[in-house]
Amino acid sequence: MIRKRHKMPDPDLSPRQGKYRFKPGYAATVKEDSLNRYRASKSKSFELGGGTVTRSLTFFEQEANVITVINQTTGKAEKLPAISLKVLAQLLDVSYQTLWRWYAETGQLPEPMFVTHGSGKDRNVYHVSEVRVMLEEIGKHLNNFRYYRKDHEGTRNRIYSRIEELRSNNFKEHTNGNETHGQRTIKARTLRRRYRG
């Protein structure tokens, strides 16, 4: 009978490295424990809070600046109270990347209608009234749900409907519901080029 030889641990390996290499399932257990500790320590930051977002309604207007913006639909320059995307992300208690994804990729928010010429590049901004709509609707939504996801169509439709009405009544913006994100982006870029002359 031939005896099976067990591979001897490498003398240069630490006891922990030896467990990773030779003990089946050890790596998966350590990874799961690490993830659980991380989630426990960060659980509050992973969940948005309706109260936090709704509280922003009491002071968000102070964050607005009256600046010259270009209406991407009409190409006209106007002075309006606007809020930058960075500030809006803070008011909504999300990262800038999440806010960008909400309007640029998943369509959870309407794309900004206004752009301002900054040093070096244009920056998208929202009118202060549009920000009020977002804070109200997302704040209400987060009182019932932990997250605002792209399949939350009721909230998304209310945001779009209210902002559509606001833009239509105040900024002469009529969004074509059949227009794709790409078509709107191309139209906006064309208007910006035309404005720069």
Secondary structure, 3 states (H helix, E strand, C coil): CCCCCCCCCCCCCCHHHHHHHHCCCHHHHHHHHHHHHHHHHHHHHHCCCHHHHHHHHHCHHHHCEEEEEEECCCCCEEEEEEEEHHHHHHHHCCCHHHHHHHHHCCCCCCCCCEEEECCCCEEEEEEHHHHHHHHHHHHHHHCCCCCCCCCCHHHHHHHHHHHHHHHHHHCCCCCCCCCCHHHHHHHHHHHHHHHHC
